[in-house]
Amino acid sequence: MTSHRMRASAILFSLAMVAACGGGGGSDGGNGGNNPGPGPGPTPPPSGRSFYGYLLDEANNQEQVSIFSADSAIGELRRVNSVPAAGAAQLVGAAVVGNRLYVADFGAYANPTTGAPRNPGGLRAYSINMADGALTPITLSTYAGFNHPAGVTVHPQGQFVYTPNFEGQSVSAFRIDSNGALSGGTNYSTNYGGSLNGQNPAQIAFTPDGRFAYTANKESLSITAFSVNTTTGALTAIQNVPGGIDPISLAVDPSGRSLYVANNALPDDPATPAVENNPGTVTMFPINSNGTLGASTSYVADILPQSVVVDGSGGAVYVANSGANNVQIFTRNTTTGALTLARTVAAGTTPWTLGLCGNSSFLYAANAPKDSGGVTGFALANNDISRTLPFTPGSGARAIACTAVQ
């Protein structure tokens, strides 16, 4: 068994500490280093409309969901409240559909030193009060098929919830009941063609029409493509292709014609100095009409790219580089899907995940460190960052999700 395999099971969550302890800093060379960005700029007048943001962070070593509100024209996050996630080991992913919030808990590995047993993790569901953003727990899923969920994604039609099981070579799928609770859990293998080629799925993404899905399989260095039964939510693997070195995050453009993968290109031993100067890549795959992926093209990213999102217009792709403390802005050819690096902007310490909010008018980066974590936010315009928002403190931030504008 290779050293690559031994570190894969924990890398999603140990990486935050690696980067926080000096992981990379700024970069120079091809991307021009960390541009401080456009600055705050003039604040537009309030729109009178708002949205709510939900940040997974912690307080006093207790996992929690922090609630924020933001005016849809201004974008500055204002803390409303925090809800403790009692019994959670490590909250790692969040998704909103309508007035429901779903949160993934990675769980914890067995600790032979303390004797603590393994916690396989799970999903939590909350109801959102759209008047003030308050959360009410709906249910804590007791599904036995969880095996360290690495995130959570809602199907584009809003009927199903999916979580990749990082240690299970599978994706767990659930139906959303009328009250927001999850039912009918089923695991679908991320392996394809009888081979062990779907190990350590880290994220799942769907085409906008919901007919196809893709998982980034970190240990297998691959992408698995699925067809989706939009009536039952069932997944059927239809292809497995090389996905670059350490695929960790993926996103589909709004037209459903291109898939983008963040490859953080970690060396086998994350304790080596190479972690701090090893650039990753962004890999683009054209999506065929039958959901399979065409020949890929790779673009140079910065150190430890950890998250990738596509702008709502489809004209830009944003990449968070957790080891370089920045966000890269790529302009996107909406016909071919090709990327061109426009510039690089500082994004706080260890930007871990990205979230698009406010009808894709704002981009938020969750900063992972406990002592300097929080949210770095940006206003977007014309496929670029137009201004930087005030920093929002939050210890150990790992993911952010938002409601629609009200």
C-alpha positions in Angstrom: 0.0 0.0 0.0 1.5 3.3 -1.1 2.2 6.3 1.1 -0.2 8.2 -1.2 -3.0 5.9 0.0 -2.1 6.2 3.6 -2.3 10.0 3.6 -5.4 10.2 1.4 -7.9 9.3 4.1 -7.1 12.3 6.3 -5.8 14.8 3.8 -9.0 16.8 3.3 -8.9 17.8 6.9 -5.3 17.7 8.0 -4.4 20.1 5.1 -6.0 23.0 6.9 -3.4 22.7 9.7 -0.5 22.3 7.2 -1.5 25.5 5.3 -2.2 27.4 8.5 1.3 26.7 9.8 3.0 28.6 7.0 1.4 26.9 4.0 2.8 28.8 1.1 2.1 32.5 1.4 2.0 34.5 -1.7 3.2 33.3 -5.1 5.2 35.0 -7.8 6.1 33.9 -11.4 3.4 33.1 -13.9 0.4 34.4 -11.9 1.9 37.6 -10.8 1.6 36.9 -7.0 -1.1 38.0 -4.7 -2.7 41.2 -5.9 -4.3 43.0 -3.0 -7.4 43.4 -5.2 -9.5 46.4 -6.0 -10.0 47.5 -2.4 -13.3 48.2 -0.7 -14.5 50.8 -3.2 -17.7 52.8 -2.8 -20.5 51.0 -1.1 -23.7 51.0 -3.2 -26.9 52.0 -1.5 -28.9 49.2 0.1 -31.4 47.4 -2.1 -33.8 46.5 0.7 -33.6 42.9 -0.3 -31.4 40.4 1.5 -30.1 36.8 1.7 -28.8 34.7 4.5 -25.4 33.0 4.7 -24.6 29.9 6.8 -20.9 29.4 7.8 -19.6 26.2 9.2 -17.1 27.2 11.9 -16.5 26.6 15.6 -16.4 28.3 19.0 -14.6 26.9 22.1 -13.9 23.7 20.2 -17.6 23.2 19.5 -18.8 22.8 15.9 -21.5 25.3 15.0 -23.4 26.9 12.1 -23.1 30.7 12.2 -25.9 32.7 10.6 -25.3 35.9 8.7 -27.5 38.3 6.8 -26.5 40.5 3.8 -28.1 43.2 1.7 -28.2 42.0 -1.9 -26.6 45.1 -3.2 -23.9 45.5 -0.5 -22.9 41.9 0.3 -21.3 42.6 3.7 -22.0 39.7 6.0 -23.5 40.7 9.4 -23.6 38.0 12.1 -27.1 37.2 13.3 -26.6 34.1 15.6 -24.8 30.8 15.9 -26.4 27.4 16.4 -24.2 24.7 18.1 -24.0 21.4 16.3 -24.1 19.1 19.3 -22.3 15.8 18.8 -20.7 16.9 15.4 -17.1 15.9 15.0 -16.2 18.1 12.0 -18.7 20.0 9.8 -17.3 20.1 6.2 -20.0 20.9 3.7 -23.3 22.9 3.5 -26.0 23.2 0.8 -29.2 25.3 0.7 -32.4 24.6 -1.2 -35.4 26.8 -0.6 -35.9 27.1 3.1 -33.8 24.1 4.0 -30.1 23.8 5.0 -28.2 20.5 4.8 -24.9 20.0 6.5 -22.3 17.2 6.3 -20.4 16.0 9.3 -17.2 14.2 8.3 -17.1 12.3 11.6 -13.8 11.1 13.1 -11.4 8.2 12.8 -10.8 5.9 15.7 -8.2 7.2 18.1 -6.1 4.4 19.5 -4.4 6.7 22.0 -7.5 7.9 23.7 -9.6 4.8 22.8 -12.3 7.0 21.1 -14.2 4.9 18.6 -14.7 5.7 15.0 -17.5 8.1 14.1 -18.6 7.6 10.5 -20.2 11.0 10.3 -23.6 11.9 8.8 -26.0 14.6 7.6 -28.0 17.2 9.4 -31.1 19.0 8.2 -32.4 22.4 9.3 -35.5 24.5 8.5 -34.7 28.2 7.7 -37.0 30.9 8.9 -36.9 33.2 5.9 -37.9 36.2 8.0 -34.8 36.2 10.2 -32.6 33.4 9.0 -33.0 31.4 12.2 -32.4 27.6 12.0 -34.6 24.8 13.5 -33.2 21.3 13.4 -35.3 18.9 11.4 -33.5 15.7 11.8 -30.2 14.0 12.4 -30.0 11.2 9.8 -29.3 7.8 11.3 -28.5 6.1 8.0 -26.0 3.3 8.4 -24.3 3.8 5.1 -22.4 6.9 5.9 -18.6 6.5 5.7 -17.1 9.9 6.4 -19.1 12.3 4.2 -16.9 14.9 2.5 -19.6 17.3 1.5 -23.2 17.7 0.5 -24.9 18.7 -2.8 -28.6 19.1 -3.6 -29.8 17.9 -7.0 -30.7 20.8 -9.3 -34.4 19.9 -9.2 -34.3 20.2 -5.4 -35.7 16.7 -4.7 -32.5 14.8 -3.7 -29.5 15.2 -1.5 -26.1 13.5 -2.2 -23.0 13.1 -0.1 -19.7 11.5 -1.2 -18.4 9.0 1.3 -14.7 9.7 1.4 -13.8 6.3 2.9 -16.6 4.4 1.2 -16.0 4.6 -2.5 -19.6 5.6 -2.8 -22.2 8.4 -2.8 -25.1 8.3 -0.5 -28.4 9.6 -2.0 -31.5 10.7 -0.2 -35.0 12.0 -1.1 -36.1 15.3 0.5 -39.4 14.8 2.1 -42.1 17.5 2.3 -40.9 18.6 5.8 -37.2 18.7 4.7 -36.3 15.4 6.3 -34.2 12.9 4.4 -35.4 9.4 3.6 -34.6 6.4 1.5 -30.8 6.4 1.8 -29.0 4.4 -0.9 -25.3 4.1 -1.6 -24.0 4.2 -5.2 -20.4 3.0 -6.0 -18.0 5.5 -7.5 -16.0 2.7 -9.1 -16.6 1.9 -12.7 -16.1 -1.1 -15.0 -15.2 -3.6 -12.2 -12.1 -1.6 -11.2 -11.2 0.0 -8.0 -11.0 3.5 -9.6 -13.3 5.6 -7.5 -11.5 5.8 -4.2 -11.9 8.7 -1.8 -14.6 10.7 -3.6 -14.3 14.3 -2.3 -17.1 16.1 -4.1 -20.1 15.5 -6.4 -21.4 18.0 -8.9 -24.4 17.9 -11.4 -25.1 19.4 -14.8 -27.8 22.1 -14.5 -30.5 19.8 -16.0 -29.7 17.2 -13.3 -29.2 14.4 -15.9 -25.5 13.8 -15.2 -23.2 13.9 -12.2 -19.4 13.7 -11.5 -17.3 12.8 -8.5 -13.7 13.9 -7.9 -12.0 10.8 -6.6 -8.9 12.0 -4.8 -7.0 8.7 -4.1 -7.8 7.2 -7.5 -6.8 10.5 -9.3 -9.9 10.1 -11.4 -13.4 11.5 -12.2 -16.4 9.2 -12.3 -19.3 10.2 -14.6 -22.9 9.1 -13.8 -26.2 9.2 -15.5 -29.0 10.3 -13.1 -32.5 9.0 -12.9 -34.3 12.3 -12.3 -37.4 10.5 -11.0 -35.7 8.3 -8.4 -32.4 10.1 -7.9 -30.5 6.8 -8.7 -26.9 7.1 -10.0 -25.4 4.8 -12.7 -21.7 5.1 -13.4 -21.0 5.5 -17.1 -17.3 6.4 -17.3 -14.1 6.8 -15.3 -11.3 9.0 -16.6 -8.0 10.3 -15.2 -8.7 13.5 -13.3 -5.3 15.0 -12.7 -3.2 14.8 -9.5 -5.4 14.8 -6.4 -8.8 16.0 -7.7 -10.4 17.7 -4.7 -13.2 20.0 -6.0 -15.3 20.3 -9.2 -17.9 22.5 -10.8 -20.0 22.5 -13.9 -20.6 25.7 -15.9 -24.2 27.0 -16.3 -24.6 25.7 -19.8 -23.6 22.1 -18.8 -20.9 21.9 -21.4 -17.8 22.1 -19.3 -16.5 20.4 -16.1 -13.7 22.1 -14.0 -11.6 20.2 -11.5 -9.3 21.7 -8.9 -6.2 19.4 -8.5 -4.2 20.3 -5.4 -1.2 18.1 -6.5 0.0 17.2 -3.0 3.2 15.1 -2.8 3.0 11.7 -1.1 4.3 13.1 2.2 2.4 16.3 3.1 5.2 17.1 5.7 7.7 17.7 3.0 8.7 21.2 2.0 7.3 20.5 -1.5 3.8 21.1 0.0 4.6 24.8 0.1 5.9 25.3 -3.5 4.0 22.6 -5.5 1.6 24.4 -7.9 -1.6 22.6 -8.7 -3.8 22.8 -11.7 -7.3 23.4 -12.9 -8.5 20.7 -15.4 -11.2 21.3 -17.9 -13.3 18.5 -19.5 -15.8 19.1 -22.2 -19.1 17.4 -21.4 -20.6 15.4 -24.3 -24.3 15.2 -24.9 -24.5 11.7 -23.3 -22.8 12.9 -20.1 -19.3 11.4 -20.8 -16.2 13.6 -20.7 -14.0 14.5 -23.6 -10.2 15.1 -23.7 -9.1 17.3 -20.8 -7.0 20.5 -20.8 -5.0 21.6 -17.8 -4.2 25.1 -16.6 -1.6 26.1 -14.0 -3.1 27.1 -10.7 -1.2 28.3 -7.6 -0.3 26.3 -4.4 -2.8 23.8 -3.2 -6.0 24.7 -5.1 -8.8 23.6 -2.9 -12.0 24.9 -4.4 -13.4 25.8 -7.8 -16.6 27.6 -8.8 -18.0 28.9 -12.1 -19.6 32.3 -12.2 -23.4 32.4 -12.7 -22.9 34.0 -16.1 -20.5 31.3 -17.2 -17.9 33.9 -18.1 -15.4 33.3 -15.2 -14.0 30.5 -13.1 -12.7 31.2 -9.6 -10.1 29.0 -7.8 -9.2 29.2 -4.1 -5.5 28.3 -3.5 -5.3 27.3 0.2 -1.5 27.2 0.2 -1.0 30.6 -1.5 -3.8 32.5 0.3 -5.4 33.8 -2.8 -8.1 33.4 -5.4 -7.3 33.2 -9.1 -9.7 34.6 -11.6 -9.9 32.9 -15.0 -11.9 34.3 -17.8 -13.8 31.6 -19.6 -14.6 31.1 -23.3 -18.3 30.3 -23.2 -18.0 28.4 -26.5 -15.0 26.2 -25.9 -14.7 26.3 -22.1 -11.1 27.4 -22.4 -9.6 29.4 -19.5 -7.3 32.4 -19.5 -5.8 33.6 -16.2 -6.9 37.2 -15.7 -5.4 37.9 -12.3 -4.8 36.7 -8.7 -6.3 38.4 -5.6 -5.4 38.0 -1.9 -8.1 36.0 -0.1 -7.1 35.8 3.6 -5.3 33.0 5.2 -6.0 29.4 3.9 -9.1 30.0 1.7 -10.7 26.6 2.0 -13.9 26.7 0.1 -15.7 29.2 -2.2 -19.4 30.1 -2.2 -21.3 32.1 -4.8 -24.2 34.1 -3.2 -26.7 36.8 -4.0 -27.5 35.6 -7.4 -23.8 35.2 -8.1 -23.1 38.8 -7.2 -20.8 37.9 -4.4 -18.0 35.4 -3.9 -17.1 34.3 -0.4 -13.9 32.3 0.7 -14.1 30.4 4.0 -10.7 30.9 5.7 -9.8 27.8 7.8 -7.4 28.8 10.6 -8.7 28.9 14.1 -6.8 32.0 15.1 -7.3 34.1 11.9 -10.2 32.4 10.2 -13.4 33.7 8.9 -14.8 34.8 5.5 -13.1 37.0 2.9 -15.8 38.4 0.5 -15.8 40.0 -2.9 -18.4 41.8 -5.0 -18.4 40.5 -8.6 -19.1 42.4 -11.9 -18.3 41.7 -15.5 -16.7 38.3 -14.8 -14.3 39.9 -12.3 -13.9 41.0 -8.7 -15.1 44.7 -8.5 -14.5 45.3 -4.7 -13.4 43.6 -1.6 -15.9 43.3 1.3 -15.0 43.8 5.0 -13.5 40.7 6.5 -15.9 38.5 8.7 -14.1 36.7 11.6 -15.0 33.1 12.3 -12.8 30.5 13.9 -12.0 27.4 11.7 -14.3 28.3 8.9 -14.7 25.4 6.4 -17.8 26.1 4.1 -20.5 28.7 3.4 -23.9 28.4 1.7 -26.6 31.0 1.1 -30.3 31.3 0.5 -31.6 33.0 -2.6 -32.2 36.7 -2.5 -35.5 37.5 -0.8 
